[in-house]
Each structure stands twice: as structure tokens, then as C-alpha cells.
Amino acid sequence: MAAPTLTPPFWIRHRDTLEGYAFLFPFLVVYAVFLLFPFFKGIWISLHSWNLLEVAFNPEAKTWIGLANFLDLLTLDRRFWDIVLHTLEFVFLTVPTITIIGLLLAVALNRETRAMAILRTLFFLSQVLSVTVVTLIWQLLYSPQQGLIGKVLEALGLEALDWVTSPDRAMPSLVIVTVWWSIGFAMILFLAGLQEIPQERYEAARLDGASRWRLLWHITLPGIRRTTTLVVIFEIILHFQVFGQSHLITRGGPNDQTQVLVRYIYQTAFRDSELGYASALAMVLFFLMLGFSVLQLRLNREDS
């Protein structure tokens, strides 16, 4: 008679799975505490009339109002739609510019020489600066009387421009600052993508007499399609949350021409103490970022 087969304990049979979850557990805890909980707490606050100062002294001062905050911002808030359009304008000007320039720099600097390494470092250096330092540098550059840009224009016999307070030039001035500040990270991502393309493809194409343009169009761009999608989605999410440039350089002016959603949320929550309404604005911002990111993913899948 054969001896009965003993079934190993559960933790032995699923050892690999349990070890995987054990490694994931610290990350899941941090993710839940610092991302999921604040997100759902924000949704909860957005459904209340929640005055920051009143609730701080009396936790019962908040009032459930359902979707009233969302209805108010969509129908009664005259500034909301203008601010959304300004935010979209900033994103549509910034993201393609950073993507294209970052790609061109990566293609130009994708060579293993000492000079290229130095240039890559120089282009990336602006990325490590804080927004305060960046805005201080560009405030000095934009100054009509003492700024470097104004001095160069005067040397060329042109009139120095007032960048920050001009309704037509205020938004482009923020775009220029942001492109200069953010270009290094996009360049590094593209460089990583370019180095994943097998060199044999380029060599075979050169033997067939392919020009640089054909190499770029038929090998380089298809080879970094996923990297391009990553860069675009990252830049969309990042620049929808623009705050420091608008707050420190133009203070949302002139006449709200550079007022963006995050600054409006900040003012509503901490200047006006309307935390419920600010949370509703934050939810709208979240779904805007989510919508454009999903759209980019869909377009990339259709092209592939």
C-alpha cells in the first residue's frame, strides 16, 4: 500500500507569491497613505461646504452639499473657464516644444565623446535648479531696464520689451522659462531610448544609401515611439500642475492672462479658505490630466 502524499503547508506552496507581496508591501503602504488616502479625502472634501478656518476650530462646521461645488464652478464661476483655457494654452505651447527640442538635442548628442558628455551635462544642469532659482534668473533676464535680453535688444537698435506685464508676451515668457528649465529631463529620456535601438539597423540602412533624414524618419522615430509617449504623458501631467512660474514671475497677471488652475486652487484654499471648492477644482484638474494622458495612449496605440 502506497504511503499517503502529504500536502505542503500553504506558505510553502505559495512561497514565491508571498515573497513578492512582502517586497511590495512597503511601497503599497506608502502609496496608500500618501496618494490613495489624500485622493479620496479630496473627493470627500469636495462634496462639502468646507471653510478651512472654521473647520480648524470646529470640526463640525463642514456641511454636506453633494455636487454643488462642481455645479458652481461649471456654471457660476466666470473665471474658471478662462483659467482652464490659459492652463490648456500653457500645456499646448510647452509640451510639444519640450518634446521636439528634447528629441533634437538627444539625436545631436547621442555620441560617445567627451565633448558630447560635457554638453549633455550642461543641458541637464537647469533641471536640478529649484523653481525659485529659475524664476529669479529669468526675472533678471526679463527686466526691461537691467535685463540681459533688454540690453541685447538695445545693442541691436531695438526697443527693450516688457515681457512680464504685457498681456501678449506674459504667457510666452512663462513658456520660455519652462522649456529652458525642463528640457534636460526630456533629453535624457530620449537618449535612453535612442541607445536601445540596435546599431545594425543604421549600418544596414547606410549601406543601402539612406540619408540622415530617412534614418531619422524610418528608424529613429519608430524605435523611440514608446519613449516619445512616455515623455509626452510625463510632460502633460507635469505642466498641467504648473504653479511656481505663474506665481513668482507674473503672479497670474496681467488681468489673469497667466492665471493657471493650480494657482487658482492655492488661492481658493489658502487665501479664501474655501477648501471644499478648491478640492472640486483639484478634481477637475485631475480628470483633465487623466483625459489627455489616456488620449495620448490611445493615439499611440492606433499608430502602432
N, C-alpha and C positions, 0 to 999 in steps of 0.2 A: 504494500500500500504506500502510495507516494505521500511524502510529508507535505502538510498544508503550506501554501505560499503566504508569507507574511507581507502585508501591505505596509510600505514605509509610512512614517508619520507625514502629516500634511506639510510641515515645514521642510521636510526632506524632498518631497515630490515637487514642491514649488519654490525651491531654494533660489533659483535664478530670478524668478519674478519678484520674490520678496526682497532680494538684494537690490534689484533695480528700483523698487519703490523706496527702499531705505535711503538710497542715494538721492532720489528725487524729493524726499520728504522735506529737507531744509529749504529747498527752493520753493516748494509748494506752500510752505508756511509763510515765507516772506512774500510770495506772490499774493496769497490770500489776504494777509494783513495790510500790505502797503498798496495793493492795486484793486483787488476784488471788493474788499470791505469799503474803501473810500468811494468806489464807483457806485455801489448800491446805496451807500449812505447819501451820496449826492442825489440819486434819484429820489430817495425818501424826502430829503430836504426840499427838493424842487416842487414837491406836491403840497407844501405848506407855505403859509404866510409866516416867515421866519425872520424877525428882526434880530440882528446879531447882538446888539447891546441889551435888548430886553430879555432875550433868552439866556444870555450870560448871567443875569441876576435872578431870573425867574424861569426855570426850565419849562414851566407850563404855559409860557406866554405864546408859544407857537400854535398856529391854527391850521387844521387840515382844509385845504381849498381845492384839492384834486388837480385838474389840468388848467386851472385859472391862470397860473403864471405863463404857461405856454400859449394860451389864447391871447393873453395881453401882449406878449412880445410879438406875436404874429399879426395882431390886428390894431393894437393901440399905440405901440411904441414906434414913433415916427423915425427915431434914429436907428432902430435895429436893422432895417433893410439896407440903409445906406452903409452901415458899418460892415454888414455881410458882404456887400459889393466891394468895399475897399479891401477887405481881407482877401476876397477872391482875386481882385486885381493884383494884390501883392504876390499871392501864390502863383498866379499865371505868368507874372513877369519874372519871378525869381527861379522857380523850379526848372523851366526849360533852359534858362540862361546858365544856371549852375551845371545842369546835366551836359549841355553841349560843350561848354568851356572845359569842364572836368574831363570829358572824354577826349577832347583835342589835346589837352595837356598830357593826359596819360599816354596817348599814342605817340606824342612827340618825345616824351621822357622815358619810354619803355626800352631803354638800352642800358646794359650793364657797364657803365663807365663811371669814373669818379665825378666828372662834371655833371652827369645826369643825376647822380645820387645827391650832389650838393643842391642842384636845382629843385629836386623833389622835396628836399628838406626845407628849402626856402619857401616854396609854395605852400607847404603844410604848416609852417610856423604860425600863420594867422589863426589856425584852428584852435590852438592851445590858449589863446587870449580870452579873457572874460569879456562879457558883453559891455561891462563898464569901461574897460580899457579901450575896446574897439570904438565905442561911441565917443569917447574922449578924443581919440586920434582923429576921427572924422569930423567932429565938431571944429577942431582946429583947422583941418583942411578946408572945410566949407565956409569958414569965416570970410565974409566979403572983403574986409579991410586987411586982415593979417594972415589969412589962409594961403597955403601954397597954391591951390587952384586959382584963386583970385590973382595972385602975383604973376602966375604964368600967363593968364589971360591978358593982364595989363601989359606984360612984356611983349605980347603979340599984337598989341594995339587994340585989344578988345575990351569991352566993359566987363568988370567983375560981376558975377551973377550972385543973387541972393537965393541960395539953394533951399534953406530950411523953411523960410517963411513964405515962399512963393507957392500958390495953390497948384501951379502946373509942374513945379520941379520938386515938391516935397516928397511925393511918393517915389519918383525915380531915384532921389537921393538915398532913400532907405533901401531900395533895391540894390544900388551900387554897394552900399555898406555891407549888406547881407551876402552878396555874391563874393566880395573880397574876403569876407570872414569865413564862408562855408565852402569855398571851392576846394580846399585841401582834402577834406574828407571824401568828397565825390571822386577826386583824382586818385586817391589811394584805393578806393573800391574798384575803380576801373582798371588800375594797374594790376590788382589781384586777379581780375577777370581776364585780362589780356595774357597773363602768364600761364593761364590754364589752357590756352589754345596751342595745340601741337605745332611746332615749328615746321614739321614736314609738310603741312598744308601750304604754308607760304613758299617753301622751296619748290614744291611741285608746280604751284601757280606761276612762280617766276620763270621756271623752265619753259612753261607754255607761253611766256611773253606777256603775262598780266601786268598792267600798270599799277601804280600805287593806289589810284582811285578804285580799281577793280578789286585789289586786295582788301581795301577798307570795306567796300560795299558787299563783297561776296564771301569774305572770310571773317574779318574782324567783327563787323556788326552782328552777323548771325551767331558768332561764337560768344559774344558777351550779352546776348539777349536777356538772360536771367539776371545778370549783373545790372543791366540797364533798368529792368523792372524794379530790382531792389533799391537802386539809387533813387528812382522817381518816387516810389512809395515812401521811402525814408524822408525825402525832401518835402513831399506833400505833408506828411504828419508833422515834421519839424516846423515848417514855415506857416502852417495854419495856426501854430501856437506862438507866433511872433509877439513879443512884448517889449523887450528891452530897447530895441532900436526906436520904436514909436514913442515909448515912454520917456527916454532920455534925450533923444535928439529933437523931435518935433513936438512932444507932449500931446500927440494926437491932432495937432493943428497943421496948417491953419484951417479954421472952420470945419474941423472934423475930417479933413481930407486924408489924414493918415491915422485916423482912429480905427483900431482893429479889435476883433472880438475879445481877445484875452485881456486887453487893457480895459475894455468896457466891463468885462466880468469883474476885474480887480476893483474898478471904481464903484460898481454897483454893490459889491460885497463889503468893501472896507471903507469906502467914503460915505456911501449912502446907507450902509448897514442892512441892505435888503438881501440877506443870504439866500432866501428861497428863490427870488427872481434871478440872482446870479447863478444859482445851481441850474435853473432851467436854461439859461444861456449856455452854460457849460455842457449840458446835454445836447443842445443844438450843435455846438462846436464838435462834440464827439461824433455825432452822426454825419456831419459834413465830412470830417476826416475819413470816417469809415466808408462813406459812399464813394468818395473819389478814389480811395485805395482799392476797393472792390472793382470799380470801373476799370482802373488800370490793369488789374489782374485779368479781368475778362477780355480786355482788348489784347493783352499779351497772349492769352490762350488762343484767341481767334487767329492771330497772326502766325502762331507756331504750327 
